[in-house]
Each structure stands twice: as structure tokens, then as C-alpha cells.
């Protein structure tokens, strides 16, 4: 059963609506206090998977080259989370309701932290893959 208690702001952590916006490349989550748009890239680099977070404290793996990643599909994980499947093959990690709400409320700080870590590592958001387009 999902946690139906409100977060610190008094808002329930289960979204009232979930929309994939392919043109703007984001996932829109609606709550009683408004809607939030989380870019596919943001969701991918902040995946709750062990592959991204690591298997212990301080063992996280900086995600690079994810600027053009696309969300292929969303799968429910019981009544408590979503499994997001990305076109780079990443499909592990469950985004539970509380974690999604955390991403919404802390998006700006988390994004800046990611950009700072990329810069410190001398890495880029750009993909090293060649994108072919039909003529």
C-alpha cells in the first residue's frame, strides 16, 4: 500500500497526474500544489539505481553524455514506484513516490550539483555517440 501521508510541506507524495511530454523531453508530475517538469536527462542522471548511486556511500558513478537520452516507457512498480526505461539501455532503479517528489522540490539544487560535479571531473553532458538522421 502506498504511503498516503503528506510530506513536510503538507502535500501528498503520490502524484495526481503523470504525463510524458516527448516534444519537451520531460516527465510532468502533477500534485495538489502544482505541476513539475523533470527533464529526461535529469531523471536519468539522478536515477536511484545502484548503477548510478553505487553500492555504498561515496561509490556513486557520475553519469556523463546523457544530454540526449530519451525516456522510452514507464512501468508501474506495484503501487509505490515507477520504473523508467531509457533509450541508453538504463532500466534499473525504482523511482518511488517520495523520491520523485524530492526530485521535484530540489530540482534546481540537484541539477547545479550535477553540473558542478561534471565540471570538476572535466566531463560533459554531450553524448559521444553519432546520431544519424534519415535524409
N, C-alpha and C positions, 0 to 999 in steps of 0.2 A: 504494500500500500504506500503511495507517495506521501511524503511529508506535507501536510496541509497547513503547517504553521507558518506565520509570516516571518520574513527576515527582519533585520534590525530596523529597517525603515517602515515596518508595518505592512509591507507588500508581500503577498503570497508568491513563493518562488516558482510555482508552476505557471508557465506562460498561458495566456488566454488564446493566443494565436501564434502560429508558426508559418512563415512564408519564405519560400526560396525565390529570390529575385535574381534570375540569371543575368539579365542585362546589366545590373549594377553590381553583380558578383557579390551578393551578400545574403545573409540569413536574417530575416526580420522577425523579432520576437516581440509580441505584444503582452503587456501587463496592465494592471489597473491604473498604474501611474504613467503610462505612455508606451511608446514603441522604441525599440533599439535595433540598430542595424549593425551586424557583425560581419565584416568582410571575410570572404573565404580564406584569404591569406592569414588573417588574424586568427581565425578558428584553427587553421592548420598548424601555425607556429605555437599556439597555446594549447595544443592537444593534451588531454590528460593521460595519454598513454605512457607506458613505461619506456617506450622507444624514444619519446621526447623528454619526459621528466627524469628518466634514468631509474635505476633500481635502488637508489638510496639517496640520501641528502647530498646535494652537490654533484650528483652524477648526471645531471640533465645534459641533453645534446642540443646545441644551438642549431636551429633549423635555418638553412640558407637556400637561396634560389627558389623561393616559394611564391614570388610575386604573381605569377600567372596561374597558380593552382586553381582548379575548379572543383566544386562540390558536385559529385555525380548523383548521390542519393542520400536519403536519410532513412534510417530504420529505427523503429521503436525498440527500446530495450526494457521490456516489462513496462511498468507504469512509472518508472523513476528516471529514465535517461533516454538519450538519443545516441545512436551510433552513426557517425558521419563518414561517408566513403568519398575519398578524394581521387582525382584522376592521376595522382602520382603514385597510386597504389596503397596509400596510407588508409587503413580502415580499422585500426585498433584504438582502444581508449573509448570509454563511455562518458559522454558529456551529461552528467546528472543535472537535475533542475537547479540545484543550489550553485553548481559550478557555472552553468550558463548565466545565471543571474549575476554572479560575481564578475564574469567577463563583461556583462552589460554595464555594470556600475563602475567598473575600474578600467574600462577600455582605453582611455587616454593615457593613464599612467603605465599600464601594461604595454601598450604599443611603444611608448617612449623608451621604456626599459629594454624592449626588444631591439629597437633601433640603436640604442647606446651599446648594447652587447655586440651587435653586428659590427658597428664602427670600431669598437675596441679590438675585435678579432680580425679586422681588415677583411670582412666578408661582405657579401651583397645579397640583396633581395632578388636580384636578377637571376633567371634560370640560365644554366649553361647549355640547355637543350636548344636545338634549332627547331623553330616552328615552321612547318611547311603549310602553305595555303594553296588551295586549288586555283588554277588560272581560269 
